[in-house]
Amino acid sequence: MKNGKVSWLLIVVGGLVAGCTGAVAFEPTVMASPSFTQTATETFRPSSTATATATETATLTSTLSETPTATLSPTPDGLYAIVRPEMLSCRFGPGGAYLLRSTLKAGEAVEILGHMLLNDNWLLVHRVDRPDFNCWVSGNFLNWLGEPATIPYIENPHLVLPWSPYYDALKGVSASREGNNVTVSWGKLVLNAGDDSLQIPYLIEAWVCQDGQFVFRAIGSKTLSAKVHDEGGCDEASYARLFGVEKHGYTRWVQIPWP
């Protein structure tokens, strides 16, 4: 970033933080842009996107080992935002069910790299002083310093996800449907002493139909089952996958037999 651009950003950030009072409910409408490149390690590609509702409560107590899976180019001229809450969770994936990677503070400036396809709320960002440290935040808690229409879509939710080398994929996975509710069940992930993440131990990534829209949902569970809302009426076929979670990261995912 050139010196002139840095000065401009600092002036705008200072003015916005000084004049910002209270939370502003803002949900940007965005358009797709092919202005970034990525290299993913998985062959699985979701056919569409989704929305997610985040809970900013989890606290990471262990250091996670990471395996970078992609590189992204910044948005064309840089698109920035300011963190609004006193503390904001920045996660390893696009949803509140993913492990916490970092915490951002009110007034910090972040650069927007893209948002999750089928889940416009969740944005991949990095702090302006740490361009090599990416994580996902809810866009509901940012004040924007640019036009949201320039944000590119991201299909792969695993760009910064850490993988566990110590545990296999979950066993005994099944699913049953009752109306629009699908109940997914699985066998317990037995951890070695000290490997508990102390957060949410199981994660479902689901591409499902809700309110006539094909969306992405990340659902966490502390038990051996979870319910996923899935309606009819979408052209795309719903599907989902399941992960176990420990302090080093995520197990290999297993496809859920969708009913």
Residue, then its C-alpha position, 0 to 999 in steps of 0.5 A: m500500500k502506498n504512503g498516500k493510501v495509508s494516510w487516506l485510510l488513517i484519516v478516514v478511520g480516525g474520523l469514522v471512529a470519532g463520529c461512530t455512536g452505537a450499533v448500526a444494523f447493516e447487511p450489505t448486498v453484494m455482487a460476484s467478482p472474479s478478482f481473486t485467486q485461490t488454491a483449495t486442497e479439497t476436491f469437494r465443491p459446493s454447488s451454491t451458497a448460504t447464510a448463517t447466524a453467529t454467536e460471538t461467545a466462544t473462547l479459544t484456550s488452545t493454540l491451533s495448528e494451521t495448514p494454509t489452503a489458499t492464497l487470495s489477492p486483495t479486492p481491486d483498490g482495497l475495501y476496508a471496514i472498521v470494527r464496531p463492537e468492543m470485542l469481535s470474534c474472528r473465526f476459522g470459518p464463515g459462521g459462529a459454529y467454527l473455532l475462534r481464531s482471533t479477537l478484533k477490537a473496536g476501532e480496528a481497521v480490516e481489509i475485506l477479501g471476500h464473502m462466503l457464497l450463499n452466506d453474504n453475512w460472513l466476510l473473510v478479512h485481515r487486519v491492515d497491519r497483518p495482511d497474512f492473517n486471515c479470518w472470518v467475521s460477521g459483516n453485521f458488526l462492521n462500519w464500511l469504508g467503501e462500496p460493498a458491491t466490489i466484494p468477490y464471492i468465496e466458494n470454499p469455506h476452508l481457506v484458513l481452516p486448520w486440519s487435525p492430523y491425529y483423528d479419523a473422520l467420524k463414524g456411524v453417521s446417519a440422518s432421518r427426516e421429519g417434514n422440513n427437519v433433518t436430524v443428523s446423528w453420529g458416533k462420539l469422537v474419543l479424544n486423548a487427554g488435553d485435546d479438547s478444544l473447549q469450544i464446539p466439538y462437532l460441526i455440520e456444513a450444510w447446503v440446504c433450501q430455506d425460505g425458497q433460497f439455496v443457502f449455506r449453514a454452519i451448525g455446531s453441536k455439543t451432543l451426538s446429534a443436530k437438527v438442520h432445517d431443509e425445505g423443498g422448493c429449490d432447484e439444487a439438491s441439498y447436501a451436508r458434511l460432518f466434522g469432529v473438532e479438537k484443539h489441533g483443528y478439524t477431522r476429515w469431513v464425512q458426507i452425510p447421507w441426506p434423506 
